[in-house]
Amino acid sequence: MKDIQSIIAQMTLEEKAALSIGASAWSTTPIERLGVPEMIVSDGPHGVRRVPDVHAMALGSLPATCFPTASCTASTWDVDLIHKMGEALGEECIALNVDVLLGPGANMKRSPLGGRNFEYFSEDPYLAGEMAAHFINGVQSKGVGTSLKHYAANNQEFQRFSISAEVDERALREIYLSAFEKAVKQAQPWTVMCSYNKLNGTFASEHHQLLTEILKDEWGFEGLVVSDWGAVRNRVAALKGGLDWEMPGPQERRVKEVVEAVRSGQLDEAILNESVRRILRIVFKARETPKTGNFDVDAHHELAHHIAAEGMVLLKNNGLLPLKGQHHIAVIGRAAENAHFQGGGSSHINPTRVAVPFKELQAQAANAELTYAEGYPTDNSFRQEMIDQAVTLSKSADVAVLYIALPTFKESEGYDRTDLDLTDQQVALIKAVAKVQPNTVVVLNNGAPVAMSAWIDDVAAVLEGWMMGQAGGIAIADVLFGKVNPCGKLAETFPQKLSDTPSHINWPGEAGKVHYGEGLFIGYRYYDAKEIPVLFPFGHGLSYTTFEYSNAKVSTQSFKDTDGLTVSVDVTNTGKIAGKEIVQVYVHDQKSTLVRPQKELKGFAKVALQPGETKTVSIQLDFRAFAFYHPEYKQWITEDGDFDILIAASAADIRQSMTVTLQSTLSLPCVLDVESTVREWLADPRGKAVFGPYYAQMEAEARKMFGGDEERYGNEGAIGMDIMEMFNDMPLFSVLMFQAASLPAHPEEIVSGMLQQVHNMP
Ligand code: BGC
């Protein structure tokens, strides 16, 4: 590694400013005289979009493997597999002369309407964090960097360049930052990309708390923070906030602005030096891996095929699948001929080759005859004659397989969806075909949930094929014919209808703000709390075999939070063919001072089983599996008490449960203050010790004052209410104000005296 400090010491102010801003759409500014090379970055995340001319944003990217997008990879729940995908991406970066791949995306799927949900993993931060961390470790194991994006609270496309995400601190920590935190701590991405939006009124690109205090200081992020492309409004404010590298370039005016800000004293040069240090560190690190050679196109296509097969989710099956013995298969839907395997926008890859779903089906269909009808047009027009043609074909067939892709005019980076629906034509097509053909299978290609209530009951089976990558067409055929036993499970809930979704009444915001009114309760956390039935729950996915869970154990019944514990369960394949099961562990806190979701995913494992085979699955639960973020303490805390450990096949299918008792090792500072309520005083051990002895006296005084006469009224006083129900939720100070005349001192003195005593206690 170069002596970075000595290079910085030799750099002119102009050179430092220039280094802090891109030289082109995709590269850093080289400084030849000091031997500082350029560094090249490219999109990401599920393929390498290497534009040969670094001054062009999008034209003519080089062929690269288009792997399945994040909705599909997350549905594999397979951390080793996503690590392998990362390794392959790293190899392609080396061959295509890319130093840093711009991905993965770890944003939460707050609403299924998010146009870019296909690029994100999950509605659950634990799962998204695991996937992101293993992706990063895979890529970086090859000596190529990543860019964890879009940090933070970029959960919609509507006004994404300007809108302010209004998120409370706890939801931010537990939901929106948590996957980023996990990925940073477990994998140290070389770069983190800030998002376009504002967070609680401040642009993410200038957000000191986000970029410096949390990311760098608290989580220990060592890399550089890069802006999303065009996300910087005020370069000097962004540097002060902790944004090291602005993209894209070149921007001569901006460079001058930085120089002038230092000269005028508006910007401390030490801040610029720190950004320069971080950039140089990554630039030189990138240089350690020579960018030469080729990548193995065939092997990567095969890997993309394997990932797609593992990520597809069999949502419904009445027993028709896997197909066998059919003589005539009607293949309906233009996605059978024109594979819909990736999303629109910056992640759009120029694939090395594309598996055509129809051909792949044909290749595996043995002696069956396949016929094809397009079924729906490329645009949003309604074409009855296409439906009629499909119906005629389907009627005479043994089975109809419909390939239905959500069109890009409905789903892409850059705009959100306005509904959860397929096009009118697609819905009418499915219904018309299902009416004449009971053996109808729907294969979906989309990046996020679609509504199905209009047709789900009419069809025999539904396979969620996602944006399945360039080889996904083979994977669909594999699953339909049973060459692969499906094992993917949903990384997000499929709601019944849009109005059921957590953010519905706060989406997509107005007047420049979007309020995250549902707080912690996104995804299954919300449906659990509201007892809203869903179409398919988080974690759901069918198999051609069956699994039984038994013999659940915990390593200890009672444990310290710092020790954590191990959960184990035996899983048996009780069917006739080999299969894989994804075991999920959720934790439920029986009692807590702050509201908590009914259950939260805290561990998972995927296990492969031959028919009749049993394996024991073990999952570790650590401090964070039981903790929540307490905004008053400004830290993650645990509380003594009982927790249920739920071992499940999906969020709605809990197979085994156990209760354990946690002992918190934290000694928390006292947060009682003058606004603390009577109940809060009593709930705090130190508060209770100081104030508890006076409670009965205070109550008696209150009841007397409000005409409480147990014999006459019971607890009801003269004004027809139980005054203590109200007083207990008032600040102690306010209650005492009612009794001021009978007190030995003014309530202010009394409360501050008690606070003093509390704060002096050990
Ligand atoms: C996207 C990023 C992408 C960048 C460069 C932006 O518009 O939000 O995800 O990496 O462009 O293409």
Residues whose N, C-alpha, C, O or C-beta is under 5 A from the ligand:
A	BS01	BGC	D43 L102 D228 W229 S346
